Amino acid sequence: LVITNHHVVADATEVKVHLGDRDFKAEIRGLDEETDLAVLKIEVDEPLAFLPLGDSDVLRVGDWVMVIGNPLALGQTVTVGVVGAKGRTIGVNRDASFENFIQTDAAINRGNSGGPLVNLAGQVVGIATAMNWGAENIGFAVPVNTLAAILPQLRDQGRVSRGYLGINIQNLEADRAPAFGLEEGGGALVVSVDADTPAGKAGLRHGDVVL
């Protein structure tokens, strides 16, 4: 099984995985547009080396990380930096509620998508996904814990089944908390509620804070 981004393979008519000097025809085993993740399957005749999955929840701002990929067709490139922020929402998904990006200054460019964000223990802690075109080395990765949560469904069912509320949410930051009658930040601010949805029928409204 090979992990990559949804946007890397979603519109492809044929997918190959390049390992060393060999190409393997790949089957798209599962796709999830909401988290921009995909699982591929290849048939090989020998065990392959792999990187273990780490725990992205224990990452701290300032931790050293590496990004491995093929930026601008420069194969097997490693870039190094630190975790710049966690929990970023950058507006690249259809539903911002799914966005929880790790920000890093380890250079991420075109061709890095789907490559691993690795900690100093050699564990995958994220999947490189997006970059900021107008900035110097501001890139974003999907936390590996997001992958771990949906990998069984992608592997076994090819898609992810989720409960549906019908709301868009944001993190409630400390500087906005007093406006909602709270002494400190935390929780989810309901930005909008779609009509005729479970959330709407339950009485959730714009401006509610879910603790």
Disulfide bonds with the S-S distance in Angstrom:
none
